[in-house]
Amino acid sequence: MANKGLEAVTATSQGTWVSMNNTKAFSVHVFGSTATGFNATVTLRGSNRATKPSSSFDDVLLGTATAETLIVVASPIKWFKAMVPSYTAGTISTGFAGGYEGA
């Protein structure tokens, strides 16, 4: 699975929806670029809408992180985005692992 999501974000971000092709059973690693991590809120969002939602649309909350964490998404989804609704400090990225296409 390709790395999709946030890459070295240093401010609030609406995120960008990426096609997941009904991918299921994958994990999202939310992390900072330094040992001190980050001071922000990161939310992971999912959608099964027929077409790509606009970036300003939030849809379903899959998980929230305020520190480095690993969040598992078990259900198949069509669209995914990571967003940063509140930010104070640090650099934030997300990494993906696992996943397979489901029906």
Buried (B, 14 or more C-beta within 10 A) or exposed (E): BEEBBBEEBBEEBBBBBBEBEBBBEBBBBBBBBEEEBBBBBBBBBBBEEEEBBEEEBBBEEBBEBEEEEEBEBEEBBBBBBBBBBEBEEBBBBBBBEEBEEEE
